[in-house]
Amino acid sequence: MARKYFGTDGIRGRTNAGVMTAATAMTVGQAAGTYFLRGDHKHRVVVGKDTRLSGYMMESALVAGFTSVGMDVVMLGPLPTPAVAMLTRSMRADLGVMISASHNPFEDNGIKLFGPDGYKLSDADELAIERLMGEELALAPAPDIGRARRIEDAKGRYIHAVKASLPDDVRLDGLKIVVDCANGAAYQVTPSALWELGAEVITIGVEPNGLNINDKVGSTHPAALAAKVVETGADIGIALDGDADRLIVVDERGRTVDGDQIMALIGSQLAARGALRGGGVVATVMSNLGLERYLGGKGISLVRTGVGDRYVLEEMRRGGYNVGGEQSGHMILADHATTGDGTIAALQVLAALVTAQKPASELLHHFDPVPQLLRNVRFAGGKPLDSAGVKSAIADAEAALAGRGRLVIRPSGTEPVIRVMAEGDDSGEVEAVVAAICAAVERAAA
């Protein structure tokens, strides 16, 4: 069955256009609610959201859908995606929902679903819900319609959980930290957690107005954070995205530290303590070759998956790994969370900073990334990668980089774009092979 609604991370799109409408949200609530009406207990779903203006509309529509098929709804308000996953499990809910488009601009929104175990739904579950969305579903009899309530202590529950990811004797006293919450879901909880642990906290991106989420702030726009770190003489800066499942760090010099360097730090430190499960770290095909070489030098394997934190987590669960993530900043620490959690990852970095008594610029730069170049080629139709000319250009590039670099060619899952990435020790060679493949794709797409 071809997917109409669900992509690689739930349902996402421009609000009030295409699939991301109130009508769709209500249908999702009815279909997902029906799918999880299992057993004879009173069924419950928890619903969280980020700070987008459209969150009010989508929340109301989802509540209508769930209650109409007999599910009780617990509304959490603005809260990070990993908090929704955590509370789904701790409240013994049948289902969890996060209303967010992550790092996208405010015009977009999305719906992410979590099962009762706190993990994102499988492909099979999503396809089953899609099928139900196309059917006429039975509504609950009047006495069995669900109730909805909002709980006020959800933020406190999450703050307690993230602080519990650190040993009780770890404090952040003496650290000056700039926190950029992207005007998103973590704008209250993350600064509060850091303050409670003893840090001096300076905040940016904590004044959401419904329209400014991810707007020149957050993990995808670290320039504002870097400037504030240098201006205030802070020890470190941390940036989250709109739903706080990503983390990007800035050192005291204002240099950006991506997810690869964070994985190098956390993975190597756990390995040194004998606490790295699976013998390796899970990352995607986009992670830098420098990370692979660094970990390999310490006897740690790097297992690569397709792009998307969902695929990283699937491999982690399959292989028993406890550290995984993406270069873009998704950090999954399976000892503490069932999905990416930027705040928990930040706390592990900050704890390492306190323990090492080294500046962030020294602690967080474990390897020199090899030159890496990514370009996107847009096409109008067809399958450019099936072209003989493109295949020949790719073969030539692989031969040129053999033993000295890597090539990743993949179509986008959301738009008519071919992504061409190459990396290697010789930047000129990397640029040449990417240019040759892009030119071949453009010719095939003409």
C-alpha positions as CSV (number, residue, x, y, z in Angstrom):
1,M,0.0,0.0,0.0
2,A,1.4,3.4,-1.0
3,R,1.6,5.9,1.8
4,K,-0.6,8.9,1.5
5,Y,-0.1,10.5,4.9
6,F,2.8,9.1,6.8
7,G,6.4,9.9,5.9
8,T,9.7,9.0,7.6
9,D,8.7,10.8,10.8
10,G,4.9,10.8,11.1
11,I,2.7,13.1,9.1
12,R,4.1,16.6,8.2
13,G,3.2,19.4,5.8
14,R,2.1,23.0,5.3
15,T,-0.8,23.8,7.7
16,N,-4.2,24.1,6.1
17,A,-2.8,22.8,2.8
18,G,-2.5,19.2,1.6
19,V,-2.8,16.7,4.4
20,M,-2.1,18.9,7.3
21,T,-5.6,20.1,8.1
22,A,-7.9,19.9,11.0
23,A,-10.0,17.4,9.1
24,T,-7.0,15.1,8.7
25,A,-6.1,15.5,12.4
26,M,-9.5,14.5,13.5
27,T,-9.4,11.5,11.1
28,V,-6.0,10.5,12.5
29,G,-7.5,10.7,16.0
30,Q,-10.4,8.4,15.1
31,A,-8.3,5.9,13.1
32,A,-5.4,5.7,15.6
33,G,-7.8,5.6,18.5
34,T,-9.7,2.8,16.9
35,Y,-6.5,0.9,16.2
36,F,-5.4,1.1,19.8
37,L,-8.7,0.2,21.4
38,R,-7.4,-3.1,22.7
39,G,-8.5,-4.8,25.8
40,D,-11.3,-3.9,28.2
41,H,-9.5,-1.2,30.2
42,K,-10.3,2.5,29.9
43,H,-8.2,3.7,27.0
44,R,-6.1,6.8,27.2
45,V,-4.0,9.0,24.8
46,V,-1.6,11.7,25.8
47,V,-1.2,14.7,23.5
48,G,1.7,17.2,23.5
49,K,2.6,20.0,21.1
50,D,5.2,22.6,20.3
51,T,4.6,26.3,20.2
52,R,3.2,26.8,16.6
53,L,0.1,28.8,16.2
54,S,-1.6,26.0,14.4
55,G,-1.0,23.7,17.4
56,Y,-4.2,24.9,19.0
57,M,-6.2,23.9,15.9
58,M,-4.5,20.5,15.5
59,E,-4.8,19.7,19.2
60,S,-8.6,20.4,19.2
61,A,-9.1,18.3,16.1
62,L,-7.2,15.4,17.5
63,V,-9.1,15.6,20.8
64,A,-12.3,15.5,18.9
65,G,-11.2,12.5,16.9
66,F,-10.0,10.5,19.9
67,T,-12.9,11.2,22.2
68,S,-15.4,10.4,19.4
69,V,-14.2,6.8,19.4
70,G,-14.1,6.4,23.1
71,M,-10.6,7.4,24.2
72,D,-9.8,9.7,27.1
73,V,-7.3,12.4,26.2
74,V,-4.7,13.9,28.5
75,M,-3.4,17.2,27.1
76,L,0.2,18.1,28.1
77,G,0.5,21.5,26.4
78,P,3.9,22.7,25.0
79,L,6.4,20.0,25.8
80,P,9.4,18.3,24.0
81,T,8.8,15.3,21.8
82,P,10.8,13.0,24.1
83,A,8.6,14.2,27.0
84,V,5.5,12.9,25.2
85,A,7.2,9.6,24.6
86,M,8.2,9.4,28.3
87,L,4.8,10.3,29.6
88,T,3.0,7.9,27.3
89,R,4.9,5.1,28.9
90,S,4.8,6.4,32.5
91,M,1.1,7.2,32.4
92,R,0.3,3.7,31.0
93,A,-1.3,5.3,28.0
94,D,-2.3,3.4,24.9
95,L,-0.9,6.0,22.6
96,G,1.1,9.2,22.6
97,V,0.8,12.1,20.1
98,M,3.2,15.0,19.5
99,I,2.0,17.9,17.3
100,S,5.1,19.3,15.8
101,A,7.0,19.8,12.5
102,S,10.4,19.7,14.4
103,H,12.9,22.1,12.9
104,N,10.5,23.3,10.1
105,P,9.2,26.9,10.0
106,F,6.0,27.8,11.9
107,E,3.8,27.5,8.7
108,D,4.3,23.7,8.8
109,N,3.0,21.2,11.4
110,G,3.1,17.5,11.9
111,I,1.7,14.6,13.9
112,K,4.0,12.0,15.5
113,L,2.6,8.9,17.1
114,F,4.1,6.8,19.9
115,G,3.0,3.3,21.1
116,P,2.4,2.4,24.7
117,D,6.1,1.5,25.0
118,G,7.1,5.1,24.2
119,Y,8.6,4.2,20.8
120,K,7.5,5.6,17.5
121,L,5.1,3.4,15.6
122,S,6.4,0.8,13.2
123,D,5.7,1.0,9.4
124,A,3.1,-1.7,9.8
125,D,1.2,0.2,12.5
126,E,1.3,3.4,10.4
127,L,0.0,1.6,7.3
128,A,-2.8,0.0,9.4
129,I,-3.8,3.4,10.6
130,E,-3.7,4.8,7.1
131,R,-6.1,2.0,6.0
132,L,-8.5,2.9,8.8
133,M,-8.4,6.5,7.8
134,G,-10.0,5.5,4.5
135,E,-12.8,3.6,6.1
136,E,-16.0,4.7,7.9
137,L,-15.3,4.0,11.5
138,A,-17.7,3.1,14.3
139,L,-18.1,6.0,16.7
140,A,-18.6,5.4,20.5
141,P,-22.1,5.3,21.9
142,A,-23.0,8.5,23.7
143,P,-22.3,7.2,27.2
144,D,-18.8,5.9,26.1
145,I,-17.5,9.1,24.5
146,G,-14.1,10.0,25.9
147,R,-13.2,12.8,28.3
148,A,-10.4,15.3,27.9
149,R,-8.4,16.9,30.6
150,R,-5.2,19.0,30.8
151,I,-2.5,18.2,33.4
152,E,-0.5,21.0,34.9
153,D,2.5,19.1,36.2
154,A,3.8,17.5,32.9
155,K,6.7,19.9,32.8
156,G,7.8,19.0,36.3
157,R,7.6,15.3,35.6
158,Y,9.8,15.7,32.5
159,I,12.4,17.9,34.3
160,H,12.6,15.2,37.0
161,A,13.1,12.5,34.4
162,V,15.9,14.3,32.5
163,K,17.8,15.2,35.8
164,A,17.6,11.5,36.7
165,S,19.8,10.7,33.7
166,L,22.7,12.1,35.7
167,P,24.2,10.6,38.9
168,D,22.9,12.3,42.0
169,D,26.3,13.8,42.8
170,V,26.7,15.5,39.5
171,R,26.1,19.3,39.7
172,L,26.7,22.0,37.2
173,D,27.8,24.7,39.7
174,G,30.3,27.1,38.1
175,L,29.2,26.5,34.5
176,K,27.8,29.5,32.6
177,I,25.6,28.1,29.8
178,V,23.7,29.8,27.0
179,V,20.6,27.9,26.1
180,D,18.8,28.4,22.8
181,C,15.4,26.7,22.8
182,A,14.4,27.8,19.3
183,N,11.2,29.5,20.6
184,G,10.0,25.9,20.7
185,A,8.7,23.2,23.0
186,A,11.5,23.2,25.5
187,Y,11.5,26.9,26.2
188,Q,10.5,26.4,29.8
189,V,11.8,22.9,30.8
190,T,15.4,22.9,29.6
191,P,16.5,26.2,31.2
192,S,14.7,25.1,34.4
193,A,16.5,21.7,34.5
194,L,19.9,23.3,34.0
195,W,19.2,25.9,36.7
196,E,18.0,23.3,39.2
197,L,21.4,21.5,38.6
198,G,23.2,24.6,39.6
199,A,24.2,26.2,36.3
200,E,24.2,29.9,35.5
201,V,21.7,30.0,32.6
202,I,21.5,32.6,29.9
203,T,18.6,32.1,27.5
204,I,17.7,32.9,24.0
205,G,14.8,31.6,21.9
206,V,12.5,31.4,24.9
207,E,9.8,33.9,23.9
208,P,7.5,31.9,21.6
209,N,4.7,33.8,19.9
210,G,3.3,31.1,17.7
211,L,5.1,32.5,14.6
212,N,8.8,32.5,15.6
213,I,9.6,28.9,16.2
214,N,13.0,28.0,14.6
215,D,13.2,31.6,13.2
216,K,16.9,32.4,13.1
217,V,17.4,30.5,16.3
218,G,17.7,26.9,17.4
219,S,19.9,24.0,16.2
220,T,19.5,24.8,12.5
221,H,20.5,28.4,13.0
222,P,23.4,28.4,15.6
223,A,24.9,31.8,14.7
224,A,22.8,33.6,17.3
225,L,23.9,31.1,20.0
226,A,27.5,31.4,19.0
227,A,27.4,35.2,19.2
228,K,25.8,35.1,22.6
229,V,28.3,32.6,24.0
230,V,31.2,34.8,22.9
231,E,29.5,38.0,24.1
232,T,28.8,36.7,27.6
233,G,32.0,34.7,28.1
234,A,30.0,31.5,28.6
235,D,31.6,28.1,29.0
236,I,29.3,26.5,26.4
237,G,26.1,26.9,24.4
238,I,23.4,24.4,23.6
239,A,20.8,24.7,20.9
240,L,17.7,22.6,20.5
241,D,15.2,22.5,17.7
242,G,11.5,23.2,17.8
243,D,10.5,20.0,19.4
244,A,13.8,19.5,21.3
245,D,14.9,16.1,20.0
246,R,18.0,17.6,18.4
247,L,21.1,19.1,20.0
248,I,23.9,21.3,18.6
249,V,26.6,22.6,20.8
250,V,28.8,25.8,20.6
251,D,32.1,25.8,22.4
252,E,33.4,28.8,24.4
253,R,35.1,30.2,21.2
254,G,31.9,30.2,19.3
255,R,32.6,27.2,17.1
256,T,29.7,24.9,16.3
257,V,29.9,21.3,17.4
258,D,27.7,18.9,15.4
259,G,26.1,15.5,16.2
260,D,29.2,13.6,15.0
261,Q,31.4,15.2,17.6
262,I,28.8,14.7,20.3
263,M,28.5,11.0,19.4
264,A,32.3,10.7,19.5
265,L,32.4,12.2,23.1
266,I,29.5,10.2,24.5
267,G,30.4,6.9,22.7
268,S,34.1,7.0,23.7
269,Q,33.4,7.9,27.3
270,L,30.9,5.1,27.7
271,A,33.3,2.7,26.1
272,A,36.0,3.8,28.6
273,R,33.7,2.9,31.5
274,G,32.6,-0.4,29.9
275,A,29.1,0.9,29.5
276,L,28.8,1.1,25.7
277,R,26.4,-1.6,24.6
278,G,26.7,-3.4,21.3
279,G,30.3,-2.5,20.9
280,G,29.5,0.5,18.7
281,V,27.6,3.6,17.8
282,V,24.8,3.8,15.3
283,A,24.7,6.7,12.9
284,T,23.5,7.4,9.3
285,V,25.2,7.4,6.0
286,M,25.6,11.2,6.4
287,S,28.0,11.0,9.4
288,N,31.5,12.1,8.6
289,L,34.2,9.6,7.7
290,G,36.3,11.3,10.4
291,L,33.9,9.9,13.1
292,E,34.2,6.4,11.7
293,R,38.0,6.6,11.7
294,Y,38.1,8.1,15.3
295,L,35.8,5.4,16.7
296,G,37.6,2.7,14.9
297,G,40.9,3.8,16.4
298,K,39.4,3.1,19.8
299,G,38.0,-0.3,18.8
300,I,34.4,1.1,18.5
301,S,32.4,0.2,15.4
302,L,30.3,2.7,13.5
303,V,27.1,1.1,12.2
304,R,25.4,3.2,9.4
305,T,21.7,3.4,8.5
306,G,19.6,5.3,6.1
307,V,18.9,9.0,6.9
308,G,16.4,9.5,9.7
309,D,16.5,9.1,13.5
310,R,13.8,6.5,13.1
311,Y,16.1,4.1,11.2
312,V,18.9,4.8,13.7
313,L,16.6,3.7,16.6
314,E,15.4,0.6,14.7
315,E,19.1,-0.5,14.3
316,M,19.8,0.3,17.9
317,R,17.0,-1.8,19.1
318,R,17.9,-4.6,16.7
319,G,21.6,-4.7,17.7
320,G,21.3,-3.8,21.4
321,Y,23.2,-0.5,21.0
322,N,22.7,2.4,23.5
323,V,24.2,5.3,21.6
324,G,23.1,6.6,18.2
325,G,22.3,9.7,16.4
326,E,22.7,11.9,13.4
327,Q,25.2,14.6,12.3
328,S,22.2,17.0,12.3
329,G,21.9,16.6,16.1
330,H,19.4,13.9,16.8
331,M,20.9,12.1,19.8
332,I,19.4,8.8,21.0
333,L,20.7,7.5,24.3
334,A,18.7,4.3,24.9
335,D,19.7,4.0,28.6
336,H,17.6,7.1,29.3
337,A,15.0,7.6,26.5
338,T,13.0,5.9,23.8
339,T,13.6,8.6,21.2
340,G,15.9,11.5,20.5
341,D,16.3,13.8,23.4
342,G,18.3,17.0,23.0
343,T,18.1,17.9,26.7
344,I,19.3,14.5,28.0
345,A,22.2,14.6,25.5
346,A,23.1,18.1,26.6
347,L,23.3,17.0,30.2
348,Q,25.7,14.2,29.3
349,V,27.9,16.7,27.5
350,L,27.8,19.1,30.4
351,A,28.5,16.4,33.0
352,A,31.6,15.4,30.9
353,L,32.7,19.1,30.9
354,V,32.4,19.3,34.7
355,T,34.3,16.0,35.2
356,A,37.1,16.7,32.7
357,Q,37.7,20.3,33.9
358,K,38.6,21.1,30.3
359,P,37.3,23.9,28.1
360,A,34.6,22.8,25.6
361,S,36.9,23.6,22.7
362,E,39.2,20.9,23.9
363,L,36.7,18.4,25.1
364,L,34.3,18.5,22.1
365,H,36.7,18.3,19.2
366,H,37.7,14.7,19.0
367,F,38.6,14.5,15.3
368,D,39.0,16.7,12.3
369,P,36.2,16.0,9.8
370,V,37.3,15.1,6.4
371,P,36.1,17.4,3.6
372,Q,32.4,16.7,2.9
373,L,30.2,18.2,0.3
374,L,26.4,17.8,-0.2
375,R,24.5,19.2,-3.2
376,N,20.9,18.8,-4.2
377,V,19.8,18.5,-7.8
378,R,16.1,19.1,-8.5
379,F,14.4,17.3,-11.3
380,A,11.0,17.6,-13.0
381,G,10.1,13.9,-13.3
382,G,11.4,10.5,-14.3
383,K,14.2,8.5,-12.5
384,P,17.5,10.2,-13.2
385,L,19.4,7.6,-11.2
386,D,18.4,5.0,-13.8
387,S,20.2,6.8,-16.5
388,A,23.3,5.1,-18.0
389,G,25.2,8.5,-17.9
390,V,24.5,8.9,-14.2
391,K,25.4,5.3,-13.4
392,S,28.7,5.8,-15.3
393,A,29.5,9.1,-13.4
394,I,28.8,7.4,-10.1
395,A,31.1,4.4,-11.0
396,D,33.9,6.8,-12.0
397,A,33.4,8.7,-8.7
398,E,33.5,5.5,-6.6
399,A,36.7,4.5,-8.4
400,A,38.3,7.9,-7.7
401,L,37.4,7.8,-4.0
402,A,38.2,4.1,-3.5
403,G,40.0,3.7,-0.1
404,R,40.2,7.5,0.4
405,G,36.6,8.6,0.7
406,R,32.9,7.9,0.5
407,L,30.0,8.6,-1.9
408,V,26.3,8.7,-1.0
409,I,23.7,9.3,-3.7
410,R,20.0,9.2,-2.6
411,P,16.7,10.6,-3.7
412,S,14.9,12.8,-1.2
413,G,11.9,11.1,0.4
414,T,9.9,14.4,0.4
415,E,10.6,16.3,-2.8
416,P,11.9,15.7,-6.4
417,V,15.5,16.1,-5.5
418,I,18.6,13.9,-5.8
419,R,21.1,14.4,-3.0
420,V,24.7,14.0,-3.9
421,M,27.2,13.7,-1.1
422,A,30.9,12.9,-1.2
423,E,33.7,13.1,1.3
424,G,37.4,12.3,1.2
425,D,40.8,13.5,2.2
426,D,41.3,15.6,-0.9
427,S,38.8,18.5,-1.0
428,G,39.5,19.2,-4.6
429,E,38.7,15.6,-5.6
430,V,35.5,15.7,-3.5
431,E,34.3,18.8,-5.3
432,A,35.2,17.3,-8.7
433,V,33.3,14.1,-8.2
434,V,30.2,15.9,-6.8
435,A,30.2,18.3,-9.7
436,A,30.5,15.5,-12.2
437,I,27.6,13.5,-10.8
438,C,25.4,16.6,-10.4
439,A,26.1,17.5,-14.1
440,A,25.1,13.9,-15.1
441,V,21.9,14.1,-13.1
442,E,21.0,17.4,-14.6
443,R,21.6,16.1,-18.1
444,A,19.4,13.0,-17.4
445,A,16.7,15.2,-16.0
446,A,16.6,17.7,-18.8
